[in-house]
């Protein structure tokens, strides 16, 4: 009888594990199609919402929880940045990732992926909420710490993504006496250059690199960087995100020339 119960339990666990893996596969398939039905750099919600549903199901199993959490945070970033138009809806997407990330970094403290996507969505949540509100809540310090943690865990994750985010945070965070004294354009340049040395195709890092160069009086170098971005072809697996960066580069180039 004990052997029968053991076999039945084993079969049940195997079926459950297979089912959760299926949810991951289905979610990834939809996530990879996230840019379908795009108009004016805004994607329709059906595909990404379908992906979110599958990843939520996979989150219920310990065997697929970590992978599902990473993809869920990727989905929330995409939904907040390229699907939702209204501010409160964008904030809702980023906030869902914020809550998920706070839980998952405690469960998986060695995962650079979880730290990175928690960082990205937390940054977008803060940006959408407003700079001063974020500063008062100490968000900038948290973002800096998270970026440094990603670099510590895996400096090559997302092809230098931790360096890119740290550079962007240094650039975008305002110097506020008695509140924020560490933001520095030299540190922004240093970290963005590290990111671009690892991955010259990181258009977002290039976009911010051009802006900080321009602010530091390096107009010609900034223009050269922007022209390189504009001449880029959007990557197949990042088409909408790259298209947005290329469009932003065109706007900046028109201002700088």
PyMOL commands that set and color helices and strands:
alter all, ss='L'
color gray80, all
select helices_A, chain A and resi 2-31+45-58+65-82+87-107+112-129+131-136+139-153+161-172+185-198+203-215+219-230+236-256
alter helices_A, ss='H'
color red, helices_A
select strands_A, chain A and resi 38-39+42-43
alter strands_A, ss='S'
color yellow, strands_A
deselect
rebuild
show_as cartoon
